Amino acid sequence: MARNDLRPVIKLKSTAGTGHTYVTRKNRRNHPDRLTLRKYDPTIRQHVLFREER
């Protein structure tokens, strides 16, 4: 299977400074900017903002 650079695998890192990360995919054609999602951080047991790492 060929690797598709249109939908790359990205890491989402917690902005709370805990070092927790999520791994997901995104479509670069529709969302060229950095992705930010509000997700659960189990280290601090709260929902916080996760930003795309490059």
mmCIF entry with sequence, helices, sheets and N, C-alpha, C, O atoms, coordinates in Angstrom:
data_MODEL
# 
_entry.id   MODEL 
# 
_entity.id                         1 
_entity.type                       polymer 
_entity.pdbx_number_of_molecules   1 
# 
_entity_poly.entity_id                      1 
_entity_poly.type                           'polypeptide(L)' 
_entity_poly.nstd_linkage                   no 
_entity_poly.nstd_monomer                   no 
_entity_poly.pdbx_seq_one_letter_code       MARNDLRPVIKLKSTAGTGHTYVTRKNRRNHPDRLTLRKYDPTIRQHVLFREER 
_entity_poly.pdbx_seq_one_letter_code_can   MARNDLRPVIKLKSTAGTGHTYVTRKNRRNHPDRLTLRKYDPTIRQHVLFREER 
_entity_poly.pdbx_strand_id                 A 
# 
loop_
_entity_poly_seq.entity_id 
_entity_poly_seq.num 
_entity_poly_seq.mon_id 
_entity_poly_seq.hetero 
1 1  MET n 
1 2  ALA n 
1 3  ARG n 
1 4  ASN n 
1 5  ASP n 
1 6  LEU n 
1 7  ARG n 
1 8  PRO n 
1 9  VAL n 
1 10 ILE n 
1 11 LYS n 
1 12 LEU n 
1 13 LYS n 
1 14 SER n 
1 15 THR n 
1 16 ALA n 
1 17 GLY n 
1 18 THR n 
1 19 GLY n 
1 20 HIS n 
1 21 THR n 
1 22 TYR n 
1 23 VAL n 
1 24 THR n 
1 25 ARG n 
1 26 LYS n 
1 27 ASN n 
1 28 ARG n 
1 29 ARG n 
1 30 ASN n 
1 31 HIS n 
1 32 PRO n 
1 33 ASP n 
1 34 ARG n 
1 35 LEU n 
1 36 THR n 
1 37 LEU n 
1 38 ARG n 
1 39 LYS n 
1 40 TYR n 
1 41 ASP n 
1 42 PRO n 
1 43 THR n 
1 44 ILE n 
1 45 ARG n 
1 46 GLN n 
1 47 HIS n 
1 48 VAL n 
1 49 LEU n 
1 50 PHE n 
1 51 ARG n 
1 52 GLU n 
1 53 GLU n 
1 54 ARG n 
# 
_struct_asym.id          A 
_struct_asym.entity_id   1 
# 
_struct_sheet.id               AA1 
_struct_sheet.type             ? 
_struct_sheet.number_strands   4 
_struct_sheet.details          ? 
# 
loop_
_struct_sheet_order.sheet_id 
_struct_sheet_order.range_id_1 
_struct_sheet_order.range_id_2 
_struct_sheet_order.offset 
_struct_sheet_order.sense 
AA1 1 2 ? anti-parallel 
AA1 2 3 ? anti-parallel 
AA1 3 4 ? anti-parallel 
# 
loop_
_struct_sheet_range.sheet_id 
_struct_sheet_range.id 
_struct_sheet_range.beg_label_comp_id 
_struct_sheet_range.beg_label_asym_id 
_struct_sheet_range.beg_label_seq_id 
_struct_sheet_range.pdbx_beg_PDB_ins_code 
_struct_sheet_range.end_label_comp_id 
_struct_sheet_range.end_label_asym_id 
_struct_sheet_range.end_label_seq_id 
_struct_sheet_range.pdbx_end_PDB_ins_code 
_struct_sheet_range.beg_auth_comp_id 
_struct_sheet_range.beg_auth_asym_id 
_struct_sheet_range.beg_auth_seq_id 
_struct_sheet_range.end_auth_comp_id 
_struct_sheet_range.end_auth_asym_id 
_struct_sheet_range.end_auth_seq_id 
AA1 1 THR A 21 ? ARG A 25 ? THR A 21 ARG A 25 
AA1 2 VAL A 9  ? SER A 14 ? VAL A 9  SER A 14 
AA1 3 GLN A 46 ? GLU A 53 ? GLN A 46 GLU A 53 
AA1 4 THR A 36 ? ASP A 41 ? THR A 36 ASP A 41 
# 
loop_
_atom_site.group_PDB 
_atom_site.id 
_atom_site.type_symbol 
_atom_site.label_atom_id 
_atom_site.label_alt_id 
_atom_site.label_comp_id 
_atom_site.label_asym_id 
_atom_site.label_entity_id 
_atom_site.label_seq_id 
_atom_site.pdbx_PDB_ins_code 
_atom_site.Cartn_x 
_atom_site.Cartn_y 
_atom_site.Cartn_z 
_atom_site.occupancy 
_atom_site.B_iso_or_equiv 
_atom_site.pdbx_formal_charge 
_atom_site.auth_seq_id 
_atom_site.auth_comp_id 
_atom_site.auth_asym_id 
_atom_site.auth_atom_id 
_atom_site.pdbx_PDB_model_num 
ATOM 1   N N  . MET A 1 1  ? 0.841   -1.174 0.000  1.00 0.00 ? 1  MET A N  1 
ATOM 2   C CA . MET A 1 1  ? 0.000   0.000  0.000  1.00 0.00 ? 1  MET A CA 1 
ATOM 3   C C  . MET A 1 1  ? 0.894   1.248  0.000  1.00 0.00 ? 1  MET A C  1 
ATOM 4   O O  . MET A 1 1  ? 1.821   1.359  0.803  1.00 0.00 ? 1  MET A O  1 
ATOM 5   N N  . ALA A 1 2  ? 0.608   2.162  -0.892 1.00 0.00 ? 2  ALA A N  1 
ATOM 6   C CA . ALA A 1 2  ? 1.413   3.377  -1.013 1.00 0.00 ? 2  ALA A CA 1 
ATOM 7   C C  . ALA A 1 2  ? 1.067   4.360  0.100  1.00 0.00 ? 2  ALA A C  1 
ATOM 8   O O  . ALA A 1 2  ? -0.078  4.446  0.543  1.00 0.00 ? 2  ALA A O  1 
ATOM 9   N N  . ARG A 1 3  ? 2.058   5.080  0.528  1.00 0.00 ? 3  ARG A N  1 
ATOM 10  C CA . ARG A 1 3  ? 1.850   6.100  1.559  1.00 0.00 ? 3  ARG A CA 1 
ATOM 11  C C  . ARG A 1 3  ? 1.239   7.331  0.919  1.00 0.00 ? 3  ARG A C  1 
ATOM 12  O O  . ARG A 1 3  ? 1.740   7.827  -0.091 1.00 0.00 ? 3  ARG A O  1 
ATOM 13  N N  . ASN A 1 4  ? 0.156   7.826  1.503  1.00 0.00 ? 4  ASN A N  1 
ATOM 14  C CA . ASN A 1 4  ? -0.569  8.947  0.933  1.00 0.00 ? 4  ASN A CA 1 
ATOM 15  C C  . ASN A 1 4  ? -0.228  10.222 1.701  1.00 0.00 ? 4  ASN A C  1 
ATOM 16  O O  . ASN A 1 4  ? -0.527  10.326 2.890  1.00 0.00 ? 4  ASN A O  1 
ATOM 17  N N  . ASP A 1 5  ? 0.392   11.188 1.034  1.00 0.00 ? 5  ASP A N  1 
ATOM 18  C CA . ASP A 1 5  ? 0.772   12.435 1.693  1.00 0.00 ? 5  ASP A CA 1 
ATOM 19  C C  . ASP A 1 5  ? -0.367  13.432 1.766  1.00 0.00 ? 5  ASP A C  1 
ATOM 20  O O  . ASP A 1 5  ? -0.220  14.482 2.391  1.00 0.00 ? 5  ASP A O  1 
ATOM 21  N N  . LEU A 1 6  ? -1.499  13.134 1.143  1.00 0.00 ? 6  LEU A N  1 
ATOM 22  C CA . LEU A 1 6  ? -2.651  14.019 1.247  1.00 0.00 ? 6  LEU A CA 1 
ATOM 23  C C  . LEU A 1 6  ? -3.300  13.896 2.622  1.00 0.00 ? 6  LEU A C  1 
ATOM 24  O O  . LEU A 1 6  ? -3.824  14.877 3.149  1.00 0.00 ? 6  LEU A O  1 
ATOM 25  N N  . ARG A 1 7  ? -3.268  12.695 3.207  1.00 0.00 ? 7  ARG A N  1 
ATOM 26  C CA . ARG A 1 7  ? -3.813  12.469 4.546  1.00 0.00 ? 7  ARG A CA 1 
ATOM 27  C C  . ARG A 1 7  ? -2.703  11.952 5.466  1.00 0.00 ? 7  ARG A C  1 
ATOM 28  O O  . ARG A 1 7  ? -2.663  10.759 5.770  1.00 0.00 ? 7  ARG A O  1 
ATOM 29  N N  . PRO A 1 8  ? -1.802  12.833 5.912  1.00 0.00 ? 8  PRO A N  1 
ATOM 30  C CA . PRO A 1 8  ? -0.684  12.363 6.737  1.00 0.00 ? 8  PRO A CA 1 
ATOM 31  C C  . PRO A 1 8  ? -1.113  12.071 8.179  1.00 0.00 ? 8  PRO A C  1 
ATOM 32  O O  . PRO A 1 8  ? -2.124  12.584 8.659  1.00 0.00 ? 8  PRO A O  1 
ATOM 33  N N  . VAL A 1 9  ? -0.332  11.251 8.845  1.00 0.00 ? 9  VAL A N  1 
ATOM 34  C CA . VAL A 1 9  ? -0.516  10.982 10.265 1.00 0.00 ? 9  VAL A CA 1 
ATOM 35  C C  . VAL A 1 9  ? 0.095   12.146 11.026 1.00 0.00 ? 9  VAL A C  1 
ATOM 36  O O  . VAL A 1 9  ? 1.236   12.531 10.769 1.00 0.00 ? 9  VAL A O  1 
ATOM 37  N N  . ILE A 1 10 ? -0.674  12.718 11.976 1.00 0.00 ? 10 ILE A N  1 
ATOM 38  C CA . ILE A 1 10 ? -0.179  13.850 12.764 1.00 0.00 ? 10 ILE A CA 1 
ATOM 39  C C  . ILE A 1 10 ? -0.285  13.520 14.247 1.00 0.00 ? 10 ILE A C  1 
ATOM 40  O O  . ILE A 1 10 ? -1.086  12.678 14.653 1.00 0.00 ? 10 ILE A O  1 
ATOM 41  N N  . LYS A 1 11 ? 0.532   14.193 15.045 1.00 0.00 ? 11 LYS A N  1 
ATOM 42  C CA . LYS A 1 11 ? 0.473   14.060 16.497 1.00 0.00 ? 11 LYS A CA 1 
ATOM 43  C C  . LYS A 1 11 ? -0.194  15.304 17.071 1.00 0.00 ? 11 LYS A C  1 
ATOM 44  O O  . LYS A 1 11 ? 0.105   16.426 16.663 1.00 0.00 ? 11 LYS A O  1 
ATOM 45  N N  . LEU A 1 12 ? -1.097  15.092 18.021 1.00 0.00 ? 12 LEU A N  1 
ATOM 46  C CA . LEU A 1 12 ? -1.719  16.186 18.748 1.00 0.00 ? 12 LEU A CA 1 
ATOM 47  C C  . LEU A 1 12 ? -1.148  16.179 20.158 1.00 0.00 ? 12 LEU A C  1 
ATOM 48  O O  . LEU A 1 12 ? -1.300  15.193 20.878 1.00 0.00 ? 12 LEU A O  1 
ATOM 49  N N  . LYS A 1 13 ? -0.489  17.271 20.568 1.00 0.00 ? 13 LYS A N  1 
ATOM 50  C CA . LYS A 1 13 ? 0.164   17.349 21.872 1.00 0.00 ? 13 LYS A CA 1 
ATOM 51  C C  . LYS A 1 13 ? -0.626  18.254 22.803 1.00 0.00 ? 13 LYS A C  1 
ATOM 52  O O  . LYS A 1 13 ? -1.131  19.294 22.380 1.00 0.00 ? 13 LYS A O  1 
ATOM 53  N N  . SER A 1 14 ? -0.733  17.870 24.047 1.00 0.00 ? 14 SER A N  1 
ATOM 54  C CA . SER A 1 14 ? -1.494  18.618 25.046 1.00 0.00 ? 14 SER A CA 1 
ATOM 55  C C  . SER A 1 14 ? -0.847  19.965 25.328 1.00 0.00 ? 14 SER A C  1 
ATOM 56  O O  . SER A 1 14 ? 0.376   20.070 25.425 1.00 0.00 ? 14 SER A O  1 
ATOM 57  N N  . THR A 1 15 ? -1.685  21.002 25.458 1.00 0.00 ? 15 THR A N  1 
ATOM 58  C CA . THR A 1 15 ? -1.184  22.333 25.803 1.00 0.00 ? 15 THR A CA 1 
ATOM 59  C C  . THR A 1 15 ? -1.049  22.504 27.313 1.00 0.00 ? 15 THR A C  1 
ATOM 60  O O  . THR A 1 15 ? -0.563  23.534 27.779 1.00 0.00 ? 15 THR A O  1 
ATOM 61  N N  . ALA A 1 16 ? -1.479  21.496 28.083 1.00 0.00 ? 16 ALA A N  1 
ATOM 62  C CA . ALA A 1 16 ? -1.377  21.571 29.541 1.00 0.00 ? 16 ALA A CA 1 
ATOM 63  C C  . ALA A 1 16 ? 0.031   21.250 30.031 1.00 0.00 ? 16 ALA A C  1 
ATOM 64  O O  . ALA A 1 16 ? 0.319   21.404 31.218 1.00 0.00 ? 16 ALA A O  1 
ATOM 65  N N  . GLY A 1 17 ? 0.909   20.806 29.139 1.00 0.00 ? 17 GLY A N  1 
ATOM 66  C CA . GLY A 1 17 ? 2.287   20.532 29.522 1.00 0.00 ? 17 GLY A CA 1 
ATOM 67  C C  . GLY A 1 17 ? 2.498   19.162 30.128 1.00 0.00 ? 17 GLY A C  1 
ATOM 68  O O  . GLY A 1 17 ? 3.533   18.922 30.750 1.00 0.00 ? 17 GLY A O  1 
ATOM 69  N N  . THR A 1 18 ? 1.549   18.256 29.966 1.00 0.00 ? 18 THR A N  1 
ATOM 70  C CA . THR A 1 18 ? 1.685   16.922 30.545 1.00 0.00 ? 18 THR A CA 1 
ATOM 71  C C  . THR A 1 18 ? 2.453   15.977 29.638 1.00 0.00 ? 18 THR A C  1 
ATOM 72  O O  . THR A 1 18 ? 2.944   14.945 30.097 1.00 0.00 ? 18 THR A O  1 
ATOM 73  N N  . GLY A 1 19 ? 2.568   16.312 28.353 1.00 0.00 ? 19 GLY A N  1 
ATOM 74  C CA . GLY A 1 19 ? 3.280   15.458 27.417 1.00 0.00 ? 19 GLY A CA 1 
ATOM 75  C C  . GLY A 1 19 ? 2.409   14.393 26.778 1.00 0.00 ? 19 GLY A C  1 
ATOM 76  O O  . GLY A 1 19 ? 2.905   13.579 26.000 1.00 0.00 ? 19 GLY A O  1 
ATOM 77  N N  . HIS A 1 20 ? 1.117   14.382 27.092 1.00 0.00 ? 20 HIS A N  1 
ATOM 78  C CA . HIS A 1 20 ? 0.203   13.388 26.508 1.00 0.00 ? 20 HIS A CA 1 
ATOM 79  C C  . HIS A 1 20 ? -0.055  13.732 25.047 1.00 0.00 ? 20 HIS A C  1 
ATOM 80  O O  . HIS A 1 20 ? -0.228  14.901 24.703 1.00 0.00 ? 20 HIS A O  1 
ATOM 81  N N  . THR A 1 21 ? -0.082  12.706 24.179 1.00 0.00 ? 21 THR A N  1 
ATOM 82  C CA . THR A 1 21 ? -0.305  12.931 22.756 1.00 0.00 ? 21 THR A CA 1 
ATOM 83  C C  . THR A 1 21 ? -1.389  11.998 22.238 1.00 0.00 ? 21 THR A C  1 
ATOM 84  O O  . THR A 1 21 ? -1.586  10.901 22.761 1.00 0.00 ? 21 THR A O  1 
ATOM 85  N N  . TYR A 1 22 ? -2.082  12.446 21.211 1.00 0.00 ? 22 TYR A N  1 
ATOM 86  C CA . TYR A 1 22 ? -2.998  11.629 20.428 1.00 0.00 ? 22 TYR A CA 1 
ATOM 87  C C  . TYR A 1 22 ? -2.444  11.567 19.012 1.00 0.00 ? 22 TYR A C  1 
ATOM 88  O O  . TYR A 1 22 ? -1.728  12.473 18.585 1.00 0.00 ? 22 TYR A O  1 
ATOM 89  N N  . VAL A 1 23 ? -2.770  10.503 18.281 1.00 0.00 ? 23 VAL A N  1 
ATOM 90  C CA . VAL A 1 23 ? -2.349  10.351 16.897 1.00 0.00 ? 23 VAL A CA 1 
ATOM 91  C C  . VAL A 1 23 ? -3.599  10.260 16.036 1.00 0.00 ? 23 VAL A C  1 
ATOM 92  O O  . VAL A 1 23 ? -4.513  9.496  16.345 1.00 0.00 ? 23 VAL A O  1 
ATOM 93  N N  . THR A 1 24 ? -3.646  11.039 14.954 1.00 0.00 ? 24 THR A N  1 
ATOM 94  C CA . THR A 1 24 ? -4.792  11.041 14.061 1.00 0.00 ? 24 THR A CA 1 
ATOM 95  C C  . THR A 1 24 ? -4.328  11.369 12.652 1.00 0.00 ? 24 THR A C  1 
ATOM 96  O O  . THR A 1 24 ? -3.134  11.561 12.419 1.00 0.00 ? 24 THR A O  1 
ATOM 97  N N  . ARG A 1 25 ? -5.250  11.433 11.721 1.00 0.00 ? 25 ARG A N  1 
ATOM 98  C CA . ARG A 1 25 ? -4.965  11.821 10.340 1.00 0.00 ? 25 ARG A CA 1 
ATOM 99  C C  . ARG A 1 25 ? -5.762  13.061 10.000 1.00 0.00 ? 25 ARG A C  1 
ATOM 100 O O  . ARG A 1 25 ? -6.805  13.322 10.599 1.00 0.00 ? 25 ARG A O  1 
ATOM 101 N N  . LYS A 1 26 ? -5.268  13.828 9.032  1.00 0.00 ? 26 LYS A N  1 
ATOM 102 C CA . LYS A 1 26 ? -6.023  14.986 8.575  1.00 0.00 ? 26 LYS A CA 1 
ATOM 103 C C  . LYS A 1 26 ? -5.839  15.153 7.073  1.00 0.00 ? 26 LYS A C  1 
ATOM 104 O O  . LYS A 1 26 ? -4.856  14.679 6.503  1.00 0.00 ? 26 LYS A O  1 
ATOM 105 N N  . ASN A 1 27 ? -6.770  15.815 6.450  1.00 0.00 ? 27 ASN A N  1 
ATOM 106 C CA . ASN A 1 27 ? -6.726  16.089 5.026  1.00 0.00 ? 27 ASN A CA 1 
ATOM 107 C C  . ASN A 1 27 ? -6.061  17.449 4.828  1.00 0.00 ? 27 ASN A C  1 
ATOM 108 O O  . ASN A 1 27 ? -6.620  18.478 5.209  1.00 0.00 ? 27 ASN A O  1 
ATOM 109 N N  . ARG A 1 28 ? -4.876  17.455 4.237  1.00 0.00 ? 28 ARG A N  1 
ATOM 110 C CA . ARG A 1 28 ? -4.135  18.712 4.060  1.00 0.00 ? 28 ARG A CA 1 
ATOM 111 C C  . ARG A 1 28 ? -4.785  19.646 3.055  1.00 0.00 ? 28 ARG A C  1 
ATOM 112 O O  . ARG A 1 28 ? -4.610  20.861 3.142  1.00 0.00 ? 28 ARG A O  1 
ATOM 113 N N  . ARG A 1 29 ? -5.523  19.110 2.116  1.00 0.00 ? 29 ARG A N  1 
ATOM 114 C CA . ARG A 1 29 ? -6.160  19.962 1.106  1.00 0.00 ? 29 ARG A CA 1 
ATOM 115 C C  . ARG A 1 29 ? -7.285  20.792 1.733  1.00 0.00 ? 29 ARG A C  1 
ATOM 116 O O  . ARG A 1 29 ? -7.440  21.967 1.399  1.00 0.00 ? 29 ARG A O  1 
ATOM 117 N N  . ASN A 1 30 ? -8.068  20.197 2.634  1.00 0.00 ? 30 ASN A N  1 
ATOM 118 C CA . ASN A 1 30 ? -9.171  20.917 3.271  1.00 0.00 ? 30 ASN A CA 1 
ATOM 119 C C  . ASN A 1 30 ? -8.734  21.733 4.473  1.00 0.00 ? 30 ASN A C  1 
ATOM 120 O O  . ASN A 1 30 ? -9.334  22.770 4.757  1.00 0.00 ? 30 ASN A O  1 
ATOM 121 N N  . HIS A 1 31 ? -7.698  21.291 5.192  1.00 0.00 ? 31 HIS A N  1 
ATOM 122 C CA . HIS A 1 31 ? -7.238  21.958 6.418  1.00 0.00 ? 31 HIS A CA 1 
ATOM 123 C C  . HIS A 1 31 ? -5.726  22.129 6.378  1.00 0.00 ? 31 HIS A C  1 
ATOM 124 O O  . HIS A 1 31 ? -5.003  21.347 6.996  1.00 0.00 ? 31 HIS A O  1 
ATOM 125 N N  . PRO A 1 32 ? -5.235  23.141 5.659  1.00 0.00 ? 32 PRO A N  1 
ATOM 126 C CA . PRO A 1 32 ? -3.777  23.308 5.554  1.00 0.00 ? 32 PRO A CA 1 
ATOM 127 C C  . PRO A 1 32 ? -3.125  23.860 6.825  1.00 0.00 ? 32 PRO A C  1 
ATOM 128 O O  . PRO A 1 32 ? -1.921  23.689 7.016  1.00 0.00 ? 32 PRO A O  1 
ATOM 129 N N  . ASP A 1 33 ? -3.898  24.520 7.699  1.00 0.00 ? 33 ASP A N  1 
ATOM 130 C CA . ASP A 1 33 ? -3.345  25.101 8.921  1.00 0.00 ? 33 ASP A CA 1 
ATOM 131 C C  . ASP A 1 33 ? -3.195  24.029 9.998  1.00 0.00 ? 33 ASP A C  1 
ATOM 132 O O  . ASP A 1 33 ? -3.640  22.893 9.834  1.00 0.00 ? 33 ASP A O  1 
ATOM 133 N N  . ARG A 1 34 ? -2.558  24.416 11.102 1.00 0.00 ? 34 ARG A N  1 
ATOM 134 C CA . ARG A 1 34 ? -2.394  23.482 12.213 1.00 0.00 ? 34 ARG A CA 1 
ATOM 135 C C  . ARG A 1 34 ? -3.749  23.202 12.866 1.00 0.00 ? 34 ARG A C  1 
ATOM 136 O O  . ARG A 1 34 ? -4.576  24.097 13.039 1.00 0.00 ? 34 ARG A O  1 
ATOM 137 N N  . LEU A 1 35 ? -3.944  21.944 13.218 1.00 0.00 ? 35 LEU A N  1 
ATOM 138 C CA . LEU A 1 35 ? -5.200  21.493 13.790 1.00 0.00 ? 35 LEU A CA 1 
ATOM 139 C C  . LEU A 1 35 ? -5.183  21.672 15.296 1.00 0.00 ? 35 LEU A C  1 
ATOM 140 O O  . LEU A 1 35 ? -4.178  21.378 15.942 1.00 0.00 ? 35 LEU A O  1 
ATOM 141 N N  . THR A 1 36 ? -6.298  22.158 15.874 1.00 0.00 ? 36 THR A N  1 
ATOM 142 C CA . THR A 1 36 ? -6.454  22.232 17.324 1.00 0.00 ? 36 THR A CA 1 
ATOM 143 C C  . THR A 1 36 ? -7.787  21.591 17.682 1.00 0.00 ? 36 THR A C  1 
ATOM 144 O O  . THR A 1 36 ? -8.826  21.930 17.115 1.00 0.00 ? 36 THR A O  1 
ATOM 145 N N  . LEU A 1 37 ? -7.746  20.668 18.623 1.00 0.00 ? 37 LEU A N  1 
ATOM 146 C CA . LEU A 1 37 ? -8.943  19.966 19.081 1.00 0.00 ? 37 LEU A CA 1 
ATOM 147 C C  . LEU A 1 37 ? -8.978  19.967 20.597 1.00 0.00 ? 37 LEU A C  1 
ATOM 148 O O  . LEU A 1 37 ? -7.935  19.927 21.249 1.00 0.00 ? 37 LEU A O  1 
ATOM 149 N N  . ARG A 1 38 ? -10.179 20.011 21.157 1.00 0.00 ? 38 ARG A N  1 
ATOM 150 C CA . ARG A 1 38 ? -10.353 19.921 22.597 1.00 0.00 ? 38 ARG A CA 1 
ATOM 151 C C  . ARG A 1 38 ? -10.622 18.455 22.929 1.00 0.00 ? 38 ARG A C  1 
ATOM 152 O O  . ARG A 1 38 ? -11.666 17.906 22.575 1.00 0.00 ? 38 ARG A O  1 
ATOM 153 N N  . LYS A 1 39 ? -9.658  17.827 23.619 1.00 0.00 ? 39 LYS A N  1 
ATOM 154 C CA . LYS A 1 39 ? -9.748  16.407 23.922 1.00 0.00 ? 39 LYS A CA 1 
ATOM 155 C C  . LYS A 1 39 ? -9.406  16.156 25.391 1.00 0.00 ? 39 LYS A C  1 
ATOM 156 O O  . LYS A 1 39 ? -8.950  17.056 26.097 1.00 0.00 ? 39 LYS A O  1 
ATOM 157 N N  . TYR A 1 40 ? -9.630  14.935 25.832 1.00 0.00 ? 40 TYR A N  1 
ATOM 158 C CA . TYR A 1 40 ? -9.409  14.559 27.226 1.00 0.00 ? 40 TYR A CA 1 
ATOM 159 C C  . TYR A 1 40 ? -7.943  14.232 27.481 1.00 0.00 ? 40 TYR A C  1 
ATOM 160 O O  . TYR A 1 40 ? -7.326  13.469 26.737 1.00 0.00 ? 40 TYR A O  1 
ATOM 161 N N  . ASP A 1 41 ? -7.396  14.818 28.537 1.00 0.00 ? 41 ASP A N  1 
ATOM 162 C CA . ASP A 1 41 ? -6.034  14.521 28.974 1.00 0.00 ? 41 ASP A CA 1 
ATOM 163 C C  . ASP A 1 41 ? -6.127  13.690 30.251 1.00 0.00 ? 41 ASP A C  1 
ATOM 164 O O  . ASP A 1 41 ? -6.474  14.228 31.303 1.00 0.00 ? 41 ASP A O  1 
ATOM 165 N N  . PRO A 1 42 ? -5.823  12.384 30.187 1.00 0.00 ? 42 PRO A N  1 
ATOM 166 C CA . PRO A 1 42 ? -5.987  11.528 31.366 1.00 0.00 ? 42 PRO A CA 1 
ATOM 167 C C  . PRO A 1 42 ? -5.008  11.820 32.493 1.00 0.00 ? 42 PRO A C  1 
ATOM 168 O O  . PRO A 1 42 ? -5.249  11.412 33.629 1.00 0.00 ? 42 PRO A O  1 
ATOM 169 N N  . THR A 1 43 ? -3.921  12.507 32.213 1.00 0.00 ? 43 THR A N  1 
ATOM 170 C CA . THR A 1 43 ? -2.946  12.818 33.254 1.00 0.00 ? 43 THR A CA 1 
ATOM 171 C C  . THR A 1 43 ? -3.522  13.796 34.264 1.00 0.00 ? 43 THR A C  1 
ATOM 172 O O  . THR A 1 43 ? -3.329  13.631 35.468 1.00 0.00 ? 43 THR A O  1 
ATOM 173 N N  . ILE A 1 44 ? -4.234  14.820 33.781 1.00 0.00 ? 44 ILE A N  1 
ATOM 174 C CA . ILE A 1 44 ? -4.825  15.811 34.688 1.00 0.00 ? 44 ILE A CA 1 
ATOM 175 C C  . ILE A 1 44 ? -6.337  15.651 34.825 1.00 0.00 ? 44 ILE A C  1 
ATOM 176 O O  . ILE A 1 44 ? -6.991  16.410 35.540 1.00 0.00 ? 44 ILE A O  1 
ATOM 177 N N  . ARG A 1 45 ? -6.886  14.642 34.122 1.00 0.00 ? 45 ARG A N  1 
ATOM 178 C CA . ARG A 1 45 ? -8.317  14.304 34.181 1.00 0.00 ? 45 ARG A CA 1 
ATOM 179 C C  . ARG A 1 45 ? -9.213  15.477 33.797 1.00 0.00 ? 45 ARG A C  1 
ATOM 180 O O  . ARG A 1 45 ? -10.219 15.732 34.458 1.00 0.00 ? 45 ARG A O  1 
ATOM 181 N N  . GLN A 1 46 ? -8.855  16.184 32.741 1.00 0.00 ? 46 GLN A N  1 
ATOM 182 C CA . GLN A 1 46 ? -9.638  17.312 32.242 1.00 0.00 ? 46 GLN A CA 1 
ATOM 183 C C  . GLN A 1 46 ? -9.584  17.343 30.728 1.00 0.00 ? 46 GLN A C  1 
ATOM 184 O O  . GLN A 1 46 ? -8.697  16.748 30.115 1.00 0.00 ? 46 GLN A O  1 
ATOM 185 N N  . HIS A 1 47 ? -10.542 18.043 30.127 1.00 0.00 ? 47 HIS A N  1 
ATOM 186 C CA . HIS A 1 47 ? -10.498 18.302 28.697 1.00 0.00 ? 47 HIS A CA 1 
ATOM 187 C C  . HIS A 1 47 ? -9.673  19.571 28.476 1.00 0.00 ? 47 HIS A C  1 
ATOM 188 O O  . HIS A 1 47 ? -9.949  20.609 29.077 1.00 0.00 ? 47 HIS A O  1 
ATOM 189 N N  . VAL A 1 48 ? -8.671  19.482 27.619 1.00 0.00 ? 48 VAL A N  1 
ATOM 190 C CA . VAL A 1 48 ? -7.807  20.611 27.320 1.00 0.00 ? 48 VAL A CA 1 
ATOM 191 C C  . VAL A 1 48 ? -7.609  20.696 25.803 1.00 0.00 ? 48 VAL A C  1 
ATOM 192 O O  . VAL A 1 48 ? -8.006  19.800 25.058 1.00 0.00 ? 48 VAL A O  1 
ATOM 193 N N  . LEU A 1 49 ? -7.000  21.769 25.377 1.00 0.00 ? 49 LEU A N  1 
ATOM 194 C CA . LEU A 1 49 ? -6.733  21.972 23.960 1.00 0.00 ? 49 LEU A CA 1 
ATOM 195 C C  . LEU A 1 49 ? -5.487  21.184 23.547 1.00 0.00 ? 49 LEU A C  1 
ATOM 196 O O  . LEU A 1 49 ? -4.458  21.229 24.221 1.00 0.00 ? 49 LEU A O  1 
ATOM 197 N N  . PHE A 1 50 ? -5.597  20.465 22.433 1.00 0.00 ? 50 PHE A N  1 
ATOM 198 C CA . PHE A 1 50 ? -4.487  19.723 21.861 1.00 0.00 ? 50 PHE A CA 1 
ATOM 199 C C  . PHE A 1 50 ? -4.151  20.358 20.521 1.00 0.00 ? 50 PHE A C  1 
ATOM 200 O O  . PHE A 1 50 ? -5.040  20.584 19.700 1.00 0.00 ? 50 PHE A O  1 
ATOM 201 N N  . ARG A 1 51 ? -2.875  20.647 20.295 1.00 0.00 ? 51 ARG A N  1 
ATOM 202 C CA . ARG A 1 51 ? -2.427  21.281 19.059 1.00 0.00 ? 51 ARG A CA 1 
ATOM 203 C C  . ARG A 1 51 ? -1.573  20.338 18.246 1.00 0.00 ? 51 ARG A C  1 
ATOM 204 O O  . ARG A 1 51 ? -0.879  19.472 18.780 1.00 0.00 ? 51 ARG A O  1 
ATOM 205 N N  . GLU A 1 52 ? -1.640  20.525 16.936 1.00 0.00 ? 52 GLU A N  1 
ATOM 206 C CA . GLU A 1 52 ? -0.840  19.697 16.022 1.00 0.00 ? 52 GLU A CA 1 
ATOM 207 C C  . GLU A 1 52 ? 0.635   20.039 16.166 1.00 0.00 ? 52 GLU A C  1 
ATOM 208 O O  . GLU A 1 52 ? 1.020   21.207 16.214 1.00 0.00 ? 52 GLU A O  1 
ATOM 209 N N  . GLU A 1 53 ? 1.460   18.980 16.236 1.00 0.00 ? 53 GLU A N  1 
ATOM 210 C CA . GLU A 1 53 ? 2.908   19.104 16.303 1.00 0.00 ? 53 GLU A CA 1 
ATOM 211 C C  . GLU A 1 53 ? 3.497   18.849 14.933 1.00 0.00 ? 53 GLU A C  1 
ATOM 212 O O  . GLU A 1 53 ? 2.985   18.017 14.185 1.00 0.00 ? 53 GLU A O  1 
ATOM 213 N N  . ARG A 1 54 ? 4.567   19.550 14.592 1.00 0.00 ? 54 ARG A N  1 
ATOM 214 C CA . ARG A 1 54 ? 5.223   19.271 13.308 1.00 0.00 ? 54 ARG A CA 1 
ATOM 215 C C  . ARG A 1 54 ? 6.671   18.966 13.515 1.00 0.00 ? 54 ARG A C  1 
ATOM 216 O O  . ARG A 1 54 ? 7.391   18.705 12.552 1.00 0.00 ? 54 ARG A O  1 
# 
